[in-house]
Amino acid sequence: MLEKSNTTKAKKLKVSHDVSLVSALPWIGPALVLISLVVIWPVIELVRISFTDISAAGSLLDFNGLTNYRDLIANTDLYPVARRTILWVFGIVLFTVLISLP
């Protein structure tokens, strides 16, 4: 009697774990749309805009290729600012972890 009960439970478990993508899509779909709108689209726009020249008023002027990146790397302030940013992030994460420990 005990083995029959275990077999029935195993069959029920197998059926409950047999989920297809189509049945999961209504649950995952809205989250994927929201993530796409809030995260992915702004990143794509950021990369696209980084290859253009922008006026002081904020309007896009023309495509200038890698000129913005060349100017960034040639700027002498880049490396000290990047170093301070990395130290700041490391310090904040370390501080947050330390104060969260019991």
Phi and psi restraints in degrees (range 20) as a CNS / XPLOR table:
assign (resid 1 and name C) (resid 2 and name N)
       (resid 2 and name CA) (resid 2 and name C) 1.0 -66.3 20.0 2
assign (resid 2 and name N) (resid 2 and name CA)
       (resid 2 and name C) (resid 3 and name N) 1.0 -39.3 20.0 2
assign (resid 2 and name C) (resid 3 and name N)
       (resid 3 and name CA) (resid 3 and name C) 1.0 -67.5 20.0 2
assign (resid 3 and name N) (resid 3 and name CA)
       (resid 3 and name C) (resid 4 and name N) 1.0 -36.3 20.0 2
assign (resid 3 and name C) (resid 4 and name N)
       (resid 4 and name CA) (resid 4 and name C) 1.0 -65.1 20.0 2
assign (resid 4 and name N) (resid 4 and name CA)
       (resid 4 and name C) (resid 5 and name N) 1.0 -39.8 20.0 2
assign (resid 4 and name C) (resid 5 and name N)
       (resid 5 and name CA) (resid 5 and name C) 1.0 -64.3 20.0 2
assign (resid 5 and name N) (resid 5 and name CA)
       (resid 5 and name C) (resid 6 and name N) 1.0 -42.0 20.0 2
assign (resid 5 and name C) (resid 6 and name N)
       (resid 6 and name CA) (resid 6 and name C) 1.0 -65.9 20.0 2
assign (resid 6 and name N) (resid 6 and name CA)
       (resid 6 and name C) (resid 7 and name N) 1.0 -37.8 20.0 2
assign (resid 6 and name C) (resid 7 and name N)
       (resid 7 and name CA) (resid 7 and name C) 1.0 -64.8 20.0 2
assign (resid 7 and name N) (resid 7 and name CA)
       (resid 7 and name C) (resid 8 and name N) 1.0 -41.6 20.0 2
assign (resid 7 and name C) (resid 8 and name N)
       (resid 8 and name CA) (resid 8 and name C) 1.0 -64.0 20.0 2
assign (resid 8 and name N) (resid 8 and name CA)
       (resid 8 and name C) (resid 9 and name N) 1.0 -42.5 20.0 2
assign (resid 8 and name C) (resid 9 and name N)
       (resid 9 and name CA) (resid 9 and name C) 1.0 -63.3 20.0 2
assign (resid 9 and name N) (resid 9 and name CA)
       (resid 9 and name C) (resid 10 and name N) 1.0 -39.8 20.0 2
assign (resid 9 and name C) (resid 10 and name N)
       (resid 10 and name CA) (resid 10 and name C) 1.0 -64.0 20.0 2
assign (resid 10 and name N) (resid 10 and name CA)
       (resid 10 and name C) (resid 11 and name N) 1.0 -40.6 20.0 2
assign (resid 10 and name C) (resid 11 and name N)
       (resid 11 and name CA) (resid 11 and name C) 1.0 -64.5 20.0 2
assign (resid 11 and name N) (resid 11 and name CA)
       (resid 11 and name C) (resid 12 and name N) 1.0 -41.4 20.0 2
assign (resid 11 and name C) (resid 12 and name N)
       (resid 12 and name CA) (resid 12 and name C) 1.0 -64.5 20.0 2
assign (resid 12 and name N) (resid 12 and name CA)
       (resid 12 and name C) (resid 13 and name N) 1.0 -40.9 20.0 2
assign (resid 12 and name C) (resid 13 and name N)
       (resid 13 and name CA) (resid 13 and name C) 1.0 -64.9 20.0 2
assign (resid 13 and name N) (resid 13 and name CA)
       (resid 13 and name C) (resid 14 and name N) 1.0 -39.8 20.0 2
assign (resid 13 and name C) (resid 14 and name N)
       (resid 14 and name CA) (resid 14 and name C) 1.0 -63.2 20.0 2
assign (resid 14 and name N) (resid 14 and name CA)
       (resid 14 and name C) (resid 15 and name N) 1.0 -41.3 20.0 2
assign (resid 14 and name C) (resid 15 and name N)
       (resid 15 and name CA) (resid 15 and name C) 1.0 -67.2 20.0 2
assign (resid 15 and name N) (resid 15 and name CA)
       (resid 15 and name C) (resid 16 and name N) 1.0 -39.7 20.0 2
assign (resid 15 and name C) (resid 16 and name N)
       (resid 16 and name CA) (resid 16 and name C) 1.0 -71.4 20.0 2
assign (resid 16 and name N) (resid 16 and name CA)
       (resid 16 and name C) (resid 17 and name N) 1.0 -24.7 20.0 2
assign (resid 16 and name C) (resid 17 and name N)
       (resid 17 and name CA) (resid 17 and name C) 1.0 -92.9 20.0 2
assign (resid 17 and name N) (resid 17 and name CA)
       (resid 17 and name C) (resid 18 and name N) 1.0 -1.5 20.0 2
assign (resid 17 and name C) (resid 18 and name N)
       (resid 18 and name CA) (resid 18 and name C) 1.0 -90.5 20.0 2
assign (resid 18 and name N) (resid 18 and name CA)
       (resid 18 and name C) (resid 19 and name N) 1.0 76.1 20.0 2
assign (resid 18 and name C) (resid 19 and name N)
       (resid 19 and name CA) (resid 19 and name C) 1.0 -108.1 20.0 2
assign (resid 19 and name N) (resid 19 and name CA)
       (resid 19 and name C) (resid 20 and name N) 1.0 133.0 20.0 2
assign (resid 19 and name C) (resid 20 and name N)
       (resid 20 and name CA) (resid 20 and name C) 1.0 -94.9 20.0 2
assign (resid 20 and name N) (resid 20 and name CA)
       (resid 20 and name C) (resid 21 and name N) 1.0 165.2 20.0 2
assign (resid 20 and name C) (resid 21 and name N)
       (resid 21 and name CA) (resid 21 and name C) 1.0 -64.2 20.0 2
assign (resid 21 and name N) (resid 21 and name CA)
       (resid 21 and name C) (resid 22 and name N) 1.0 -35.1 20.0 2
assign (resid 21 and name C) (resid 22 and name N)
       (resid 22 and name CA) (resid 22 and name C) 1.0 -63.1 20.0 2
assign (resid 22 and name N) (resid 22 and name CA)
       (resid 22 and name C) (resid 23 and name N) 1.0 -39.8 20.0 2
assign (resid 22 and name C) (resid 23 and name N)
       (resid 23 and name CA) (resid 23 and name C) 1.0 -75.8 20.0 2
assign (resid 23 and name N) (resid 23 and name CA)
       (resid 23 and name C) (resid 24 and name N) 1.0 -21.8 20.0 2
assign (resid 23 and name C) (resid 24 and name N)
       (resid 24 and name CA) (resid 24 and name C) 1.0 -86.9 20.0 2
assign (resid 24 and name N) (resid 24 and name CA)
       (resid 24 and name C) (resid 25 and name N) 1.0 -21.2 20.0 2
assign (resid 24 and name C) (resid 25 and name N)
       (resid 25 and name CA) (resid 25 and name C) 1.0 -59.1 20.0 2
assign (resid 25 and name N) (resid 25 and name CA)
       (resid 25 and name C) (resid 26 and name N) 1.0 -41.3 20.0 2
assign (resid 25 and name C) (resid 26 and name N)
       (resid 26 and name CA) (resid 26 and name C) 1.0 -61.2 20.0 2
assign (resid 26 and name N) (resid 26 and name CA)
       (resid 26 and name C) (resid 27 and name N) 1.0 -24.4 20.0 2
assign (resid 26 and name C) (resid 27 and name N)
       (resid 27 and name CA) (resid 27 and name C) 1.0 -87.7 20.0 2
assign (resid 27 and name N) (resid 27 and name CA)
       (resid 27 and name C) (resid 28 and name N) 1.0 -38.3 20.0 2
assign (resid 27 and name C) (resid 28 and name N)
       (resid 28 and name CA) (resid 28 and name C) 1.0 -85.7 20.0 2
assign (resid 28 and name N) (resid 28 and name CA)
       (resid 28 and name C) (resid 29 and name N) 1.0 -30.2 20.0 2
assign (resid 28 and name C) (resid 29 and name N)
       (resid 29 and name CA) (resid 29 and name C) 1.0 -53.3 20.0 2
assign (resid 29 and name N) (resid 29 and name CA)
       (resid 29 and name C) (resid 30 and name N) 1.0 -53.2 20.0 2
assign (resid 29 and name C) (resid 30 and name N)
       (resid 30 and name CA) (resid 30 and name C) 1.0 -59.9 20.0 2
assign (resid 30 and name N) (resid 30 and name CA)
       (resid 30 and name C) (resid 31 and name N) 1.0 -37.0 20.0 2
assign (resid 30 and name C) (resid 31 and name N)
       (resid 31 and name CA) (resid 31 and name C) 1.0 -66.5 20.0 2
assign (resid 31 and name N) (resid 31 and name CA)
       (resid 31 and name C) (resid 32 and name N) 1.0 -40.7 20.0 2
assign (resid 31 and name C) (resid 32 and name N)
       (resid 32 and name CA) (resid 32 and name C) 1.0 -65.1 20.0 2
assign (resid 32 and name N) (resid 32 and name CA)
       (resid 32 and name C) (resid 33 and name N) 1.0 -39.4 20.0 2
assign (resid 32 and name C) (resid 33 and name N)
       (resid 33 and name CA) (resid 33 and name C) 1.0 -63.9 20.0 2
assign (resid 33 and name N) (resid 33 and name CA)
       (resid 33 and name C) (resid 34 and name N) 1.0 -45.3 20.0 2
assign (resid 33 and name C) (resid 34 and name N)
       (resid 34 and name CA) (resid 34 and name C) 1.0 -63.5 20.0 2
assign (resid 34 and name N) (resid 34 and name CA)
       (resid 34 and name C) (resid 35 and name N) 1.0 -44.4 20.0 2
assign (resid 34 and name C) (resid 35 and name N)
       (resid 35 and name CA) (resid 35 and name C) 1.0 -62.5 20.0 2
assign (resid 35 and name N) (resid 35 and name CA)
       (resid 35 and name C) (resid 36 and name N) 1.0 -40.2 20.0 2
assign (resid 35 and name C) (resid 36 and name N)
       (resid 36 and name CA) (resid 36 and name C) 1.0 -62.5 20.0 2
assign (resid 36 and name N) (resid 36 and name CA)
       (resid 36 and name C) (resid 37 and name N) 1.0 -42.3 20.0 2
assign (resid 36 and name C) (resid 37 and name N)
       (resid 37 and name CA) (resid 37 and name C) 1.0 -73.4 20.0 2
assign (resid 37 and name N) (resid 37 and name CA)
       (resid 37 and name C) (resid 38 and name N) 1.0 -36.4 20.0 2
assign (resid 37 and name C) (resid 38 and name N)
       (resid 38 and name CA) (resid 38 and name C) 1.0 -90.8 20.0 2
assign (resid 38 and name N) (resid 38 and name CA)
       (resid 38 and name C) (resid 39 and name N) 1.0 -29.4 20.0 2
assign (resid 38 and name C) (resid 39 and name N)
       (resid 39 and name CA) (resid 39 and name C) 1.0 -114.5 20.0 2
assign (resid 39 and name N) (resid 39 and name CA)
       (resid 39 and name C) (resid 40 and name N) 1.0 -56.5 20.0 2
assign (resid 39 and name C) (resid 40 and name N)
       (resid 40 and name CA) (resid 40 and name C) 1.0 -69.8 20.0 2
assign (resid 40 and name N) (resid 40 and name CA)
       (resid 40 and name C) (resid 41 and name N) 1.0 -46.4 20.0 2
assign (resid 40 and name C) (resid 41 and name N)
       (resid 41 and name CA) (resid 41 and name C) 1.0 -61.6 20.0 2
assign (resid 41 and name N) (resid 41 and name CA)
       (resid 41 and name C) (resid 42 and name N) 1.0 -45.6 20.0 2
assign (resid 41 and name C) (resid 42 and name N)
       (resid 42 and name CA) (resid 42 and name C) 1.0 -61.9 20.0 2
assign (resid 42 and name N) (resid 42 and name CA)
       (resid 42 and name C) (resid 43 and name N) 1.0 -35.1 20.0 2
assign (resid 42 and name C) (resid 43 and name N)
       (resid 43 and name CA) (resid 43 and name C) 1.0 -66.3 20.0 2
assign (resid 43 and name N) (resid 43 and name CA)
       (resid 43 and name C) (resid 44 and name N) 1.0 -41.7 20.0 2
assign (resid 43 and name C) (resid 44 and name N)
       (resid 44 and name CA) (resid 44 and name C) 1.0 -63.1 20.0 2
assign (resid 44 and name N) (resid 44 and name CA)
       (resid 44 and name C) (resid 45 and name N) 1.0 -43.5 20.0 2
assign (resid 44 and name C) (resid 45 and name N)
       (resid 45 and name CA) (resid 45 and name C) 1.0 -63.8 20.0 2
assign (resid 45 and name N) (resid 45 and name CA)
       (resid 45 and name C) (resid 46 and name N) 1.0 -39.5 20.0 2
assign (resid 45 and name C) (resid 46 and name N)
       (resid 46 and name CA) (resid 46 and name C) 1.0 -61.0 20.0 2
assign (resid 46 and name N) (resid 46 and name CA)
       (resid 46 and name C) (resid 47 and name N) 1.0 -44.9 20.0 2
assign (resid 46 and name C) (resid 47 and name N)
       (resid 47 and name CA) (resid 47 and name C) 1.0 -66.3 20.0 2
assign (resid 47 and name N) (resid 47 and name CA)
       (resid 47 and name C) (resid 48 and name N) 1.0 -42.4 20.0 2
assign (resid 47 and name C) (resid 48 and name N)
       (resid 48 and name CA) (resid 48 and name C) 1.0 -62.1 20.0 2
assign (resid 48 and name N) (resid 48 and name CA)
       (resid 48 and name C) (resid 49 and name N) 1.0 -45.4 20.0 2
assign (resid 48 and name C) (resid 49 and name N)
       (resid 49 and name CA) (resid 49 and name C) 1.0 -69.1 20.0 2
assign (resid 49 and name N) (resid 49 and name CA)
       (resid 49 and name C) (resid 50 and name N) 1.0 -28.1 20.0 2
assign (resid 49 and name C) (resid 50 and name N)
       (resid 50 and name CA) (resid 50 and name C) 1.0 -65.7 20.0 2
assign (resid 50 and name N) (resid 50 and name CA)
       (resid 50 and name C) (resid 51 and name N) 1.0 -16.8 20.0 2
assign (resid 50 and name C) (resid 51 and name N)
       (resid 51 and name CA) (resid 51 and name C) 1.0 -97.0 20.0 2
assign (resid 51 and name N) (resid 51 and name CA)
       (resid 51 and name C) (resid 52 and name N) 1.0 10.4 20.0 2
assign (resid 51 and name C) (resid 52 and name N)
       (resid 52 and name CA) (resid 52 and name C) 1.0 -119.1 20.0 2
assign (resid 52 and name N) (resid 52 and name CA)
       (resid 52 and name C) (resid 53 and name N) 1.0 164.9 20.0 2
assign (resid 52 and name C) (resid 53 and name N)
       (resid 53 and name CA) (resid 53 and name C) 1.0 -96.6 20.0 2
assign (resid 53 and name N) (resid 53 and name CA)
       (resid 53 and name C) (resid 54 and name N) 1.0 137.0 20.0 2
assign (resid 53 and name C) (resid 54 and name N)
       (resid 54 and name CA) (resid 54 and name C) 1.0 -120.1 20.0 2
assign (resid 54 and name N) (resid 54 and name CA)
       (resid 54 and name C) (resid 55 and name N) 1.0 136.2 20.0 2
assign (resid 54 and name C) (resid 55 and name N)
       (resid 55 and name CA) (resid 55 and name C) 1.0 -75.5 20.0 2
assign (resid 55 and name N) (resid 55 and name CA)
       (resid 55 and name C) (resid 56 and name N) 1.0 171.0 20.0 2
assign (resid 55 and name C) (resid 56 and name N)
       (resid 56 and name CA) (resid 56 and name C) 1.0 -64.7 20.0 2
assign (resid 56 and name N) (resid 56 and name CA)
       (resid 56 and name C) (resid 57 and name N) 1.0 -25.1 20.0 2
assign (resid 56 and name C) (resid 57 and name N)
       (resid 57 and name CA) (resid 57 and name C) 1.0 -81.3 20.0 2
assign (resid 57 and name N) (resid 57 and name CA)
       (resid 57 and name C) (resid 58 and name N) 1.0 -10.8 20.0 2
assign (resid 57 and name C) (resid 58 and name N)
       (resid 58 and name CA) (resid 58 and name C) 1.0 99.1 20.0 2
assign (resid 58 and name N) (resid 58 and name CA)
       (resid 58 and name C) (resid 59 and name N) 1.0 4.9 20.0 2
assign (resid 58 and name C) (resid 59 and name N)
       (resid 59 and name CA) (resid 59 and name C) 1.0 -89.1 20.0 2
assign (resid 59 and name N) (resid 59 and name CA)
       (resid 59 and name C) (resid 60 and name N) 1.0 145.5 20.0 2
assign (resid 59 and name C) (resid 60 and name N)
       (resid 60 and name CA) (resid 60 and name C) 1.0 -74.0 20.0 2
assign (resid 60 and name N) (resid 60 and name CA)
       (resid 60 and name C) (resid 61 and name N) 1.0 130.7 20.0 2
assign (resid 60 and name C) (resid 61 and name N)
       (resid 61 and name CA) (resid 61 and name C) 1.0 -97.6 20.0 2
assign (resid 61 and name N) (resid 61 and name CA)
       (resid 61 and name C) (resid 62 and name N) 1.0 -74.3 20.0 2
assign (resid 61 and name C) (resid 62 and name N)
       (resid 62 and name CA) (resid 62 and name C) 1.0 -149.9 20.0 2
assign (resid 62 and name N) (resid 62 and name CA)
       (resid 62 and name C) (resid 63 and name N) 1.0 165.0 20.0 2
assign (resid 62 and name C) (resid 63 and name N)
       (resid 63 and name CA) (resid 63 and name C) 1.0 -74.0 20.0 2
assign (resid 63 and name N) (resid 63 and name CA)
       (resid 63 and name C) (resid 64 and name N) 1.0 128.9 20.0 2
assign (resid 63 and name C) (resid 64 and name N)
       (resid 64 and name CA) (resid 64 and name C) 1.0 -125.2 20.0 2
assign (resid 64 and name N) (resid 64 and name CA)
       (resid 64 and name C) (resid 65 and name N) 1.0 14.7 20.0 2
assign (resid 64 and name C) (resid 65 and name N)
       (resid 65 and name CA) (resid 65 and name C) 1.0 65.3 20.0 2
assign (resid 65 and name N) (resid 65 and name CA)
       (resid 65 and name C) (resid 66 and name N) 1.0 -133.2 20.0 2
assign (resid 65 and name C) (resid 66 and name N)
       (resid 66 and name CA) (resid 66 and name C) 1.0 -90.0 20.0 2
assign (resid 66 and name N) (resid 66 and name CA)
       (resid 66 and name C) (resid 67 and name N) 1.0 11.5 20.0 2
assign (resid 66 and name C) (resid 67 and name N)
       (resid 67 and name CA) (resid 67 and name C) 1.0 -59.4 20.0 2
assign (resid 67 and name N) (resid 67 and name CA)
       (resid 67 and name C) (resid 68 and name N) 1.0 -42.3 20.0 2
assign (resid 67 and name C) (resid 68 and name N)
       (resid 68 and name CA) (resid 68 and name C) 1.0 -61.6 20.0 2
assign (resid 68 and name N) (resid 68 and name CA)
       (resid 68 and name C) (resid 69 and name N) 1.0 -39.8 20.0 2
assign (resid 68 and name C) (resid 69 and name N)
       (resid 69 and name CA) (resid 69 and name C) 1.0 -71.6 20.0 2
assign (resid 69 and name N) (resid 69 and name CA)
       (resid 69 and name C) (resid 70 and name N) 1.0 -37.8 20.0 2
assign (resid 69 and name C) (resid 70 and name N)
       (resid 70 and name CA) (resid 70 and name C) 1.0 -63.1 20.0 2
assign (resid 70 and name N) (resid 70 and name CA)
       (resid 70 and name C) (resid 71 and name N) 1.0 -42.8 20.0 2
assign (resid 70 and name C) (resid 71 and name N)
       (resid 71 and name CA) (resid 71 and name C) 1.0 -63.9 20.0 2
assign (resid 71 and name N) (resid 71 and name CA)
       (resid 71 and name C) (resid 72 and name N) 1.0 -38.6 20.0 2
assign (resid 71 and name C) (resid 72 and name N)
       (resid 72 and name CA) (resid 72 and name C) 1.0 -63.9 20.0 2
assign (resid 72 and name N) (resid 72 and name CA)
       (resid 72 and name C) (resid 73 and name N) 1.0 -45.8 20.0 2
assign (resid 72 and name C) (resid 73 and name N)
       (resid 73 and name CA) (resid 73 and name C) 1.0 -69.4 20.0 2
assign (resid 73 and name N) (resid 73 and name CA)
       (resid 73 and name C) (resid 74 and name N) 1.0 -33.2 20.0 2
assign (resid 73 and name C) (resid 74 and name N)
       (resid 74 and name CA) (resid 74 and name C) 1.0 -74.9 20.0 2
assign (resid 74 and name N) (resid 74 and name CA)
       (resid 74 and name C) (resid 75 and name N) 1.0 -18.3 20.0 2
assign (resid 74 and name C) (resid 75 and name N)
       (resid 75 and name CA) (resid 75 and name C) 1.0 -69.3 20.0 2
assign (resid 75 and name N) (resid 75 and name CA)
       (resid 75 and name C) (resid 76 and name N) 1.0 129.5 20.0 2
assign (resid 75 and name C) (resid 76 and name N)
       (resid 76 and name CA) (resid 76 and name C) 1.0 -73.5 20.0 2
assign (resid 76 and name N) (resid 76 and name CA)
       (resid 76 and name C) (resid 77 and name N) 1.0 -16.2 20.0 2
assign (resid 76 and name C) (resid 77 and name N)
       (resid 77 and name CA) (resid 77 and name C) 1.0 -81.4 20.0 2
assign (resid 77 and name N) (resid 77 and name CA)
       (resid 77 and name C) (resid 78 and name N) 1.0 -13.2 20.0 2
assign (resid 77 and name C) (resid 78 and name N)
       (resid 78 and name CA) (resid 78 and name C) 1.0 -60.5 20.0 2
assign (resid 78 and name N) (resid 78 and name CA)
       (resid 78 and name C) (resid 79 and name N) 1.0 -51.0 20.0 2
assign (resid 78 and name C) (resid 79 and name N)
       (resid 79 and name CA) (resid 79 and name C) 1.0 -69.5 20.0 2
assign (resid 79 and name N) (resid 79 and name CA)
       (resid 79 and name C) (resid 80 and name N) 1.0 -42.4 20.0 2
assign (resid 79 and name C) (resid 80 and name N)
       (resid 80 and name CA) (resid 80 and name C) 1.0 -64.1 20.0 2
assign (resid 80 and name N) (resid 80 and name CA)
       (resid 80 and name C) (resid 81 and name N) 1.0 -38.3 20.0 2
assign (resid 80 and name C) (resid 81 and name N)
       (resid 81 and name CA) (resid 81 and name C) 1.0 -67.9 20.0 2
assign (resid 81 and name N) (resid 81 and name CA)
       (resid 81 and name C) (resid 82 and name N) 1.0 -41.8 20.0 2
assign (resid 81 and name C) (resid 82 and name N)
       (resid 82 and name CA) (resid 82 and name C) 1.0 -63.6 20.0 2
assign (resid 82 and name N) (resid 82 and name CA)
       (resid 82 and name C) (resid 83 and name N) 1.0 -40.3 20.0 2
assign (resid 82 and name C) (resid 83 and name N)
       (resid 83 and name CA) (resid 83 and name C) 1.0 -63.5 20.0 2
assign (resid 83 and name N) (resid 83 and name CA)
       (resid 83 and name C) (resid 84 and name N) 1.0 -45.3 20.0 2
assign (resid 83 and name C) (resid 84 and name N)
       (resid 84 and name CA) (resid 84 and name C) 1.0 -64.4 20.0 2
assign (resid 84 and name N) (resid 84 and name CA)
       (resid 84 and name C) (resid 85 and name N) 1.0 -37.6 20.0 2
assign (resid 84 and name C) (resid 85 and name N)
       (resid 85 and name CA) (resid 85 and name C) 1.0 -64.5 20.0 2
assign (resid 85 and name N) (resid 85 and name CA)
       (resid 85 and name C) (resid 86 and name N) 1.0 -44.3 20.0 2
assign (resid 85 and name C) (resid 86 and name N)
       (resid 86 and name CA) (resid 86 and name C) 1.0 -64.0 20.0 2
assign (resid 86 and name N) (resid 86 and name CA)
       (resid 86 and name C) (resid 87 and name N) 1.0 -42.9 20.0 2
assign (resid 86 and name C) (resid 87 and name N)
       (resid 87 and name CA) (resid 87 and name C) 1.0 -62.9 20.0 2
assign (resid 87 and name N) (resid 87 and name CA)
       (resid 87 and name C) (resid 88 and name N) 1.0 -41.0 20.0 2
assign (resid 87 and name C) (resid 88 and name N)
       (resid 88 and name CA) (resid 88 and name C) 1.0 -62.4 20.0 2
assign (resid 88 and name N) (resid 88 and name CA)
       (resid 88 and name C) (resid 89 and name N) 1.0 -48.0 20.0 2
assign (resid 88 and name C) (resid 89 and name N)
       (resid 89 and name CA) (resid 89 and name C) 1.0 -62.2 20.0 2
assign (resid 89 and name N) (resid 89 and name CA)
       (resid 89 and name C) (resid 90 and name N) 1.0 -45.6 20.0 2
assign (resid 89 and name C) (resid 90 and name N)
       (resid 90 and name CA) (resid 90 and name C) 1.0 -59.9 20.0 2
assign (resid 90 and name N) (resid 90 and name CA)
       (resid 90 and name C) (resid 91 and name N) 1.0 -44.4 20.0 2
assign (resid 90 and name C) (resid 91 and name N)
       (resid 91 and name CA) (resid 91 and name C) 1.0 -63.5 20.0 2
assign (resid 91 and name N) (resid 91 and name CA)
       (resid 91 and name C) (resid 92 and name N) 1.0 -43.7 20.0 2
assign (resid 91 and name C) (resid 92 and name N)
       (resid 92 and name CA) (resid 92 and name C) 1.0 -65.3 20.0 2
assign (resid 92 and name N) (resid 92 and name CA)
       (resid 92 and name C) (resid 93 and name N) 1.0 -44.0 20.0 2
assign (resid 92 and name C) (resid 93 and name N)
       (resid 93 and name CA) (resid 93 and name C) 1.0 -64.3 20.0 2
assign (resid 93 and name N) (resid 93 and name CA)
       (resid 93 and name C) (resid 94 and name N) 1.0 -44.3 20.0 2
assign (resid 93 and name C) (resid 94 and name N)
       (resid 94 and name CA) (resid 94 and name C) 1.0 -61.5 20.0 2
assign (resid 94 and name N) (resid 94 and name CA)
       (resid 94 and name C) (resid 95 and name N) 1.0 -45.8 20.0 2
assign (resid 94 and name C) (resid 95 and name N)
       (resid 95 and name CA) (resid 95 and name C) 1.0 -61.3 20.0 2
assign (resid 95 and name N) (resid 95 and name CA)
       (resid 95 and name C) (resid 96 and name N) 1.0 -44.4 20.0 2
assign (resid 95 and name C) (resid 96 and name N)
       (resid 96 and name CA) (resid 96 and name C) 1.0 -62.9 20.0 2
assign (resid 96 and name N) (resid 96 and name CA)
       (resid 96 and name C) (resid 97 and name N) 1.0 -42.6 20.0 2
assign (resid 96 and name C) (resid 97 and name N)
       (resid 97 and name CA) (resid 97 and name C) 1.0 -66.0 20.0 2
assign (resid 97 and name N) (resid 97 and name CA)
       (resid 97 and name C) (resid 98 and name N) 1.0 -42.4 20.0 2
assign (resid 97 and name C) (resid 98 and name N)
       (resid 98 and name CA) (resid 98 and name C) 1.0 -65.2 20.0 2
assign (resid 98 and name N) (resid 98 and name CA)
       (resid 98 and name C) (resid 99 and name N) 1.0 -40.3 20.0 2
assign (resid 98 and name C) (resid 99 and name N)
       (resid 99 and name CA) (resid 99 and name C) 1.0 -77.0 20.0 2
assign (resid 99 and name N) (resid 99 and name CA)
       (resid 99 and name C) (resid 100 and name N) 1.0 -16.2 20.0 2
assign (resid 99 and name C) (resid 100 and name N)
       (resid 100 and name CA) (resid 100 and name C) 1.0 -87.2 20.0 2
assign (resid 100 and name N) (resid 100 and name CA)
       (resid 100 and name C) (resid 101 and name N) 1.0 -11.9 20.0 2
assign (resid 100 and name C) (resid 101 and name N)
       (resid 101 and name CA) (resid 101 and name C) 1.0 -73.6 20.0 2
assign (resid 101 and name N) (resid 101 and name CA)
       (resid 101 and name C) (resid 102 and name N) 1.0 144.5 20.0 2
